[in-house]
Amino acid sequence: MRLLATLGSLRAVITVLVAITAAQMGLVAFGNITDFGTNAAFVQHVFAMDTTFNSPDTMWRSITHPGLSTTAYLVVIGWEVLITVVLVAALVVWLRSHADARRAELARRLASLGWLLEVLLFGGGFIVIGGEWFMMWQSEKWNGLQAALQNLIIAAVGLILVHLPSRDSEAAT
């Protein structure tokens, strides 16, 4: 029963979700670094709005300067690395916080920060700026809204879980 109480606790659920999210974001950043050109082209096409409906009422928003799209892509990669580092730190603290309320609170804050950074990137950056400002939703080829939504949902679920009140002494505090 003790094993079930531990593995079935809110603390265990949050720890696993932190680990999965950290690994996924680490792989996303790694892929963007090692296959730089693929997603650099993605960002360039989204900024250029060259596969949207080309409405004269929205095309003024397009940015075709390659230096600006490359800079934006580098910022995205840096942001992904930051999310990964924060979530790995949260995972380490979660794993070391057994029966230590101060460490558990630090772990909770780190996890919350990591997931908040993820919400800002995928919700704010990809869905709001890419999807709406640059009209990415209009593109059949360069539309990353589904992937952005997946990441936003994972981070939102993590934020909800990490801020739930603990119902037992083994859960996240």
Secondary structure by P-SEA (a helix, b strand, c coil): caaaaaaacaaaaaaaaaaaaaaaaaaaaaaaaaaaaaaaaaaaaaaacccccccccccccccccaaaaaaaaaaaaaaaaaaaaaaaaaaaaaaaccccaaaaaaaaaaaaaaaaaaaaaccccccccccccccccccccccaaaaaaaaaaaaaaaaaaaacccccccccc
